[in-house]
Amino acid sequence: MAIDMMLIDLNDQVMHFKVNIRDSNKSFFCSFVYAHNDHMMRRSLWHSLVVHKNVVRDCPWILLGDFNVALDIKDSTSGSSGISRAMEDFRDCVNLMEMEDLNYKGLFYTWTKSPNGSGGILKKIDRVMGNTHFVASFPSSTVNFLPYRTSDHTPAVLTLPHCAPFQPKPFKFPNFLTYKNDFKQIVASSWNPNITGYRMYKVFKNLKNLKVPIRKMLRNQGNLFSKVISLRNELDRVQIALDRDPFNKDLREEQCRYLLAYNEASLDEERFLKQKAKVNWLREGDKNSAFFHKAVKSRKSRNRINSIQDAQGKWISGNDLPNLFVSHFQAFLGSAHPSTAIRDPSSLFSNKLSPLQSAAMLNPVTDAEVKCVLFQMGDDKAPGSDGFSAKFFKSAWDIVGPDFCMAVKEFFYSGKLLKSFNSTILALIPKVDSPSKVTDFRPIACC
């Protein structure tokens, strides 16, 4: 990778560069930090970095080096029980710059003091952080903190792969489509109630057939983000013209059309991003699109696994990475264990149902119960492996509801569950802050 670096500013604690990558026509700002030991002297650095954000604006920007202060309580082994004033200053600076740690591996603590003594301290005071624009432009970037050996600081190696390998994405229903006028018409025209077979199979087959027209419907919406920008520019143009000619009837009507289209496109963008960001504590319609954008980019960066160590300590990446996880968990979760002898089960349970309660458990499941359970689910909660969210079923309930209820009731009558509905998606949850081995992840499944 051939790069050009141009120094654009420096002072006693930071150097700012503009970096151009020749073979990809990408560029980013890079700031190297060597912060002062005294926290009062560091305040001028924090102010300088926040001011530099105005220079960077919407360009990719990374910040790396020795900040001489921890960002969180867990960043030190000294056992501090609170956030110091110096840490608060650093936190405020990071929040104002809208920076976050890039994906990293290797050592967590980056600085050591008196490693051979009983009062030795380990701290994380060296960091490599990026803004959301850098994460979006270089999604596969990773940092490796190497052993410090004879030094008191760890070397940090930043890797910028040319591009992330393409991975086909499974179908996921975008909830904003339920607000479109032709949504129910498309579902009704594709939903066939006369498919033969088990009720559960009919639901499965209809959902599978629906994916093609829904994908087409989504394509017809165009690029949501580009549409918002385009309509915003048109609205600005019309309003400027109307300001010069305030009694022009045609301009007033044109402004109303663009304003209506712009508000609808903005709401579509926000609903789409809210679902992807999985942020449940903000209300829809509060113009949170910028926040959702950042949340989505941050999630993508955190969820990416670029390389991992196998049992022999060898780093694995590329197409061999999924196979390593599959083989590990197949051996781990699929291993046979000796059967455990179970004592008399009657002594295990002290609380038991009464005969009346037991009889109530055998009552037939009703359509109202099935609908009640479904409608209690959150609209943006994680969908099943078929990709359809609870919002889809709620919005198209008058079309899909009868078959849905019959499929659920059929299971309670027959005890048979279609393999397609019994499958799930495994997600890997890191056990530590900087996972580097397969054993640093635990698999979960939301059935």
Order of alpha helices (4+ residues) and beta strands (2+ residues): beta-beta-beta-alpha-beta-alpha-beta-beta-beta-beta-beta-alpha-beta-beta-alpha-alpha-alpha-alpha-alpha-beta-beta-alpha-alpha-alpha-alpha-alpha-alpha-beta-beta
